[in-house]
Amino acid sequence: MRGLAPPLWLARALLYVFSPNNHNSTSTYHCASHPVRGDKSSHERDDMTQEKRLISAESVTEGHPDKVCDQISDAILDDLLTQDPTSHVAVETSAATGVFLVFGEVNSEGYCDVQSKVRETLRNIGYTSSEVGLDADSCGVIVAITNQSAEINQGVSRLSAAEETAASREERYEAQGAGDQGVMFGYATDETPVLMPLPIYLAHRLAYRLTEVRKSGEVPHLRPDGKTQVTVEYDDNDQPVRLDTVLISTQHDPEVSQEWLKAQLKEHVIDPVLGEVLGDKVPYEGYRELVNPTGSFVLGGPAADSGLTGRKIIVDTYGGAAHHGGGAFSGKDPSKVDRSAAYATRWVAKNIVAAGLAHKAEVQVAYAIGVADPVSINVETFGTEQGVTRGQIAAAVRKVFDLRPAAIIDELDLKRPIYLATAAYGHFGRTDVQFPWEQTNKVEELKAAIAEA
């Protein structure tokens, strides 16, 4: 049968003749080595380099179903840490219409009334009646929390309470291994005063303000669920040059018109936030404004969509501007490096940028379960170093920062009930609350380490 196969040139010719895209009599047949359909001419490629470079990020309000679950998990964590700072906690929450399932593993001397904590959290968010889609006092709560695995616990804590009290700091740091393996990232950039990417920072500020005007009554008829999204144009130097789009979707009472809602949000949410955050630094005249683009948004929260702890990890971090190791934060005590090391790497990256060593920095760290020292530490500055090399910055980081889990916990004082506040509007770059990983207290030490190298 091989002798019946057409020659290669004939097969190519037939493919060309019968192609629906090659029926123009003036066309010229191209071999595979020549430009084919879809290739761009040099002129077209030059035009493409002039196209807008648009970067977007989203945030959600505390009434979003996934964020509701994050807050419940962190409220339980905070309650246990208040009673026993050495608590080991890994609590997840899932939500569906009218019911919550709280599950996970705990090792603690404290006790949390989970049913009461769930209802308290829901009331604080604003889910107080079936009219808004959920009644905190009548919804179902199922609890399935068990003891932490003894094997995991022994890998994390090798010292008894008495031994830990008698041990030196170095002995304690070496004795506490990572709670799990994993890779974590931290990031900072000087495009905003809080050293966060502008799109996620602005999206968070809009979401926070949306909740503020709802809870204060400044804009009536709003309900807890909501989302924001921001698109910013960047130049070839990675600097924001123009606001392109603002999108807000918010739950509301059925009696309001979309025209009224748009006017209220522009006056009380969008304009104040843009004026405060952008001012005269980034132009925003003529930006596109989208409010509830699908129309009415009456049914929201867990009544409209299921929720789950840890499903907004990009919202929680840098809006997609940096890598993410995949581990979520909420419901985890600081022995879990998914959380504590992500905070520590943000702390490191922020100090690098605050010290003027680079315009932006991303720090990666990796751990093995039960092992104290990181498996690896990497510093990336994207060619934005200022008068130093990336290698010098990395060496200074290793000298100044101790990234063993127990050292992170001590340095940032993480055995405190501070986590519920992180569970909505981002874990980084906040202006409404002060988190220890946002401090720039290592700037001078980094500079000194560079000078001594």
C-alpha positions in Angstrom: 0.0 0.0 0.0 3.0 2.3 0.5 3.3 2.7 -3.3 -0.2 4.3 -3.5 0.7 7.2 -1.2 1.0 10.5 -3.2 4.4 12.3 -3.3 4.9 14.9 -0.6 4.8 17.7 -3.1 1.4 16.5 -4.4 0.0 16.2 -0.9 1.0 19.8 -0.1 -0.4 21.0 -3.4 -3.8 19.3 -2.8 -3.9 20.7 0.8 -3.3 24.2 -0.6 -5.9 23.9 -3.4 -8.7 22.6 -1.2 -8.0 24.9 1.7 -10.9 27.3 2.2 -8.5 30.1 3.0 -6.5 29.9 -0.3 -9.1 30.5 -3.0 -7.7 33.8 -4.1 -6.2 33.4 -7.6 -3.5 35.9 -6.7 -2.2 33.9 -3.8 1.2 32.3 -3.8 1.8 28.8 -2.5 4.2 28.8 0.5 6.2 25.8 1.7 6.4 25.2 5.5 9.7 27.0 5.7 8.1 30.2 4.4 5.6 32.5 6.3 2.2 30.9 6.8 -1.2 32.2 7.7 -1.1 33.6 11.2 2.5 34.9 11.0 2.8 38.7 11.6 4.6 40.9 9.2 7.4 43.1 10.7 5.0 46.1 10.4 2.2 44.2 12.2 4.6 43.1 15.0 5.8 46.7 15.4 2.2 47.8 15.8 1.6 45.1 18.4 4.4 46.5 20.6 2.5 49.7 20.7 -0.7 48.0 22.0 -1.9 48.8 25.5 -0.6 46.6 28.3 -3.5 46.1 30.6 -3.3 44.3 33.9 -6.3 43.4 36.1 -7.0 42.3 39.6 -10.1 41.5 41.6 -11.2 41.7 45.2 -14.4 40.6 47.0 -16.3 41.8 50.0 -16.6 40.0 53.3 -20.1 38.8 52.3 -18.8 36.8 49.4 -19.4 33.1 50.1 -15.7 32.1 50.0 -14.7 35.0 52.2 -17.5 34.1 54.6 -15.8 30.7 55.0 -12.4 32.3 55.4 -13.7 34.5 58.2 -15.4 31.6 60.0 -12.2 29.6 59.9 -10.1 32.4 61.2 -12.6 33.4 63.9 -12.3 29.9 65.2 -8.5 30.1 65.0 -8.4 33.4 66.9 -10.7 32.0 69.6 -8.4 29.1 70.2 -5.2 31.2 70.1 -6.7 33.5 72.7 -7.0 30.6 75.1 -3.9 28.7 74.1 -1.2 30.4 72.0 0.4 27.1 71.2 -2.8 25.8 69.5 -2.3 23.8 66.3 -5.3 24.5 64.1 -6.3 23.5 60.6 -10.0 24.4 60.2 -11.9 24.5 56.9 -15.5 25.8 56.3 -17.8 25.1 53.4 -21.1 26.9 52.8 -24.3 26.1 50.9 -27.8 27.4 51.0 -28.6 27.7 54.7 -26.0 25.4 56.0 -22.3 25.4 57.0 -19.9 22.5 57.5 -16.9 23.2 59.7 -14.3 20.5 59.7 -10.6 19.9 60.2 -8.0 19.1 62.9 -7.1 20.8 66.2 -4.6 20.3 69.0 -5.4 22.8 71.7 -6.0 23.3 75.4 -8.7 25.8 74.5 -12.3 25.2 73.6 -14.3 26.9 70.9 -18.1 26.8 70.7 -18.1 26.5 66.9 -21.8 26.9 66.5 -21.8 30.2 68.4 -18.6 31.4 66.6 -20.2 30.7 63.1 -23.3 32.6 64.0 -21.4 35.5 65.5 -19.3 35.8 62.4 -22.3 35.8 60.1 -24.0 38.5 62.1 -21.0 40.7 62.0 -20.8 40.4 58.2 -24.5 41.3 57.9 -26.3 38.0 57.2 -29.1 38.6 59.7 -32.3 37.6 57.9 -33.6 35.4 55.2 -34.4 38.5 53.2 -30.7 39.0 52.5 -30.2 35.3 51.8 -29.1 34.0 55.1 -30.1 34.2 58.7 -27.2 33.7 61.2 -29.6 32.6 63.9 -31.4 29.9 62.0 -28.9 28.5 59.5 -27.6 25.0 60.0 -24.1 24.4 61.3 -22.5 21.0 61.2 -19.2 20.5 63.1 -16.7 17.7 62.2 -13.4 18.7 63.9 -11.0 16.0 65.1 -7.7 15.9 66.9 -4.5 16.7 64.9 -2.5 13.6 63.8 0.1 12.7 66.4 2.6 12.0 63.6 2.2 15.5 62.2 2.4 17.0 65.7 5.6 15.2 66.6 7.3 16.5 63.4 6.3 20.1 64.3 7.0 20.0 68.0 9.8 17.8 69.2 10.0 19.4 72.7 7.6 18.9 75.5 6.2 22.0 77.2 8.7 21.7 80.0 11.6 21.1 77.6 10.6 24.1 75.5 10.6 26.3 78.6 14.1 25.2 79.6 15.5 25.3 76.0 17.6 28.2 74.6 16.2 30.2 71.7 18.5 28.3 69.2 17.4 24.9 70.6 13.7 25.9 70.1 14.3 27.2 66.6 16.0 23.9 65.6 13.4 21.7 67.3 10.4 23.1 65.5 10.1 21.8 62.0 7.8 23.0 59.2 4.2 21.8 59.6 4.3 20.6 56.0 6.3 20.7 52.8 5.6 23.5 50.3 6.7 26.5 48.4 5.7 30.0 49.4 6.2 33.4 47.8 6.3 37.0 48.9 6.3 40.1 46.7 6.7 43.9 46.9 6.8 46.7 44.3 7.3 50.4 44.7 4.4 51.4 42.4 2.2 52.2 45.5 3.1 53.6 48.9 2.2 50.3 50.6 4.5 48.5 48.2 1.7 46.5 46.5 0.7 46.2 42.9 -1.7 49.0 42.0 -4.6 46.8 40.6 -5.0 44.6 43.7 -4.5 47.5 46.1 -7.2 49.6 44.3 -9.5 46.6 44.1 -9.2 46.0 47.8 -9.8 49.6 48.6 -13.0 49.7 46.5 -14.3 46.5 48.2 -13.5 47.8 51.6 -15.2 51.1 50.9 -18.2 49.2 49.5 -18.7 47.5 52.8 -18.1 50.7 54.8 -21.0 52.5 53.1 -23.2 49.5 53.4 -22.6 49.0 57.2 -22.8 52.8 57.9 -25.9 53.2 55.9 -24.3 55.9 53.8 -25.6 54.0 50.8 -28.8 52.3 51.8 -30.3 49.1 50.2 -26.9 47.3 49.9 -26.5 43.7 50.9 -23.3 41.9 52.0 -22.1 40.1 48.8 -20.0 42.0 46.4 -17.0 42.0 44.1 -14.7 44.6 42.6 -12.2 44.5 39.7 -9.7 47.0 38.4 -7.8 47.2 35.1 -4.7 49.4 34.9 -2.6 50.3 31.8 1.2 49.9 32.2 4.1 51.2 30.2 7.1 49.3 28.9 8.9 50.1 32.2 6.2 48.3 34.2 4.9 51.6 35.6 1.1 52.2 35.9 0.2 55.1 33.5 -3.6 55.1 33.3 -6.7 53.6 34.9 -8.7 51.7 32.3 -11.7 50.0 34.0 -13.4 49.8 37.3 -16.0 47.1 37.9 -18.2 46.7 40.9 -20.9 44.1 41.4 -22.9 44.4 44.5 -25.8 42.7 46.1 -28.8 45.0 46.8 -32.4 45.2 47.8 -34.9 44.4 45.0 -36.6 47.8 45.0 -33.7 49.9 43.8 -33.0 50.7 40.2 -29.6 50.1 38.6 -29.4 53.8 37.6 -29.8 54.9 41.2 -27.3 52.3 42.3 -24.7 53.4 39.8 -25.0 57.0 40.8 -24.7 56.1 44.5 -21.6 53.9 44.1 -19.9 56.5 41.9 -20.5 59.3 44.4 -19.8 57.3 47.6 -17.4 54.6 46.6 -15.6 55.0 43.3 -14.8 58.7 43.3 -13.6 58.9 46.9 -11.3 55.9 46.5 -9.9 57.0 43.1 -9.2 60.4 44.5 -7.4 59.1 47.5 -5.4 56.3 45.9 -4.6 57.7 42.5 -4.9 61.5 43.1 -2.7 63.2 40.5 -0.2 60.3 40.3 -2.1 58.0 37.8 -4.5 59.6 35.4 -8.1 58.2 35.5 -10.1 60.6 33.4 -12.3 58.7 30.9 -11.9 55.3 32.5 -14.6 52.8 31.9 -17.1 52.2 34.8 -19.1 49.0 35.1 -21.6 48.5 37.9 -23.6 45.3 38.0 -23.2 44.7 34.3 -25.6 41.8 34.3 -28.4 43.8 35.9 -30.0 43.1 39.2 -28.1 41.3 41.9 -30.6 40.5 44.7 -29.8 36.9 45.6 -26.2 36.6 46.9 -24.0 35.1 49.4 -24.2 31.4 50.2 -27.8 31.3 49.0 -26.6 32.0 45.5 -23.2 30.3 45.4 -21.4 27.7 47.6 -18.4 28.9 49.5 -15.2 27.3 50.7 -12.2 28.3 52.8 -9.1 29.0 50.8 -10.7 29.6 47.4 -9.6 33.2 47.0 -5.8 32.8 47.3 -5.0 35.3 44.5 -7.3 37.9 46.1 -5.6 37.2 49.4 -2.1 37.9 48.0 -1.0 40.0 45.0 -3.8 39.8 42.4 -1.8 37.6 40.1 1.2 40.0 39.9 3.4 37.4 41.6 3.8 33.6 41.9 1.7 31.7 44.4 2.7 28.4 46.0 -0.9 27.2 46.1 -1.4 27.0 49.9 -4.2 28.9 51.5 -4.0 30.9 54.7 -7.3 31.0 56.6 -7.9 28.5 59.4 -4.3 27.7 59.8 -2.1 28.5 62.9 1.4 29.9 62.3 3.1 26.5 62.6 1.7 26.0 59.1 4.3 27.5 56.8 1.6 27.9 54.1 0.7 30.9 56.2 3.6 32.0 58.3 6.2 31.7 55.5 4.0 33.5 53.1 3.9 36.4 55.6 7.6 36.2 56.2 8.5 36.3 52.5 6.2 39.4 52.1 8.1 40.9 55.0 11.5 40.1 53.3 10.4 41.4 49.9 8.9 44.6 51.4 12.2 45.4 53.3 14.2 44.8 50.1 12.1 47.4 48.2 11.8 49.8 51.2 15.6 49.7 51.5 15.9 50.9 47.9 17.8 47.8 46.8 15.3 47.1 44.0 12.1 48.5 42.6 10.4 45.1 43.0 11.2 41.8 44.6 9.8 38.3 44.8 11.1 36.0 47.5 10.6 32.2 47.2 11.1 29.8 50.1 10.5 26.0 50.3 10.3 23.6 53.3 10.3 19.9 54.1 7.9 18.7 56.8 9.5 18.3 60.2 12.7 20.2 59.0 13.5 23.6 60.5 15.8 25.1 57.9 14.3 26.1 54.5 15.1 23.7 51.6 15.7 26.7 49.4 15.5 30.5 49.4 15.5 32.5 46.2 15.3 36.2 45.6 14.2 37.6 42.2 14.4 41.3 41.4 13.5 41.3 37.7 16.4 43.4 36.7 15.3 46.3 38.9 18.3 46.2 41.3 19.6 49.6 42.4 23.4 49.8 42.6 23.7 46.2 43.8 23.5 42.7 42.2 20.7 40.2 42.8 23.3 37.9 44.4 24.3 40.6 46.9 20.6 41.1 47.8 20.1 37.4 48.2 23.2 37.1 50.4 22.0 40.0 52.6 18.6 38.3 53.0 20.1 35.1 54.2 22.3 37.0 56.7 19.5 39.3 58.1 16.4 37.0 58.1 16.0 33.8 59.9 13.3 31.9 58.0 13.0 28.8 60.3 9.3 28.5 61.3 9.9 29.1 65.0 12.1 32.1 64.3 9.4 33.6 62.0 6.7 33.0 64.7 8.9 34.8 67.3 10.0 37.6 65.1 6.5 38.5 63.9 4.8 37.5 67.1 2.3 35.3 65.3 0.8 33.3 68.2 -1.8 36.0 68.7 -5.4 36.2 67.7 -4.8 38.6 64.7 -6.1 36.5 61.9 -9.8 37.3 61.5 -8.8 40.8 60.3 -6.8 39.2 57.5 -9.6 37.1 56.1 -11.2 39.9 53.9 -9.6 42.7 51.9 -6.2 41.1 51.6 -3.4 39.9 53.9 -0.9 42.5 52.5 -0.7 46.2 52.0 -3.5 47.1 54.3 -4.0 50.6 55.7 -6.9 49.9 58.0 -5.0 47.5 60.3 -1.3 47.0 61.1 0.1 43.5 60.5 3.6 42.7 61.8 4.8 41.3 58.4 4.2 44.8 56.9 6.8 46.5 59.0 10.0 47.7 57.4 12.2 47.2 60.4 15.1 45.4 58.6 15.9 48.1 56.1 19.1 49.3 57.9 20.3 45.8 58.6 19.9 44.9 54.9 21.9 48.0 53.9 24.6 47.2 56.4 24.8 43.6 55.2 25.2 44.9 51.6 27.9 47.3 52.7 29.9 44.7 54.6 29.8 42.2 51.7 
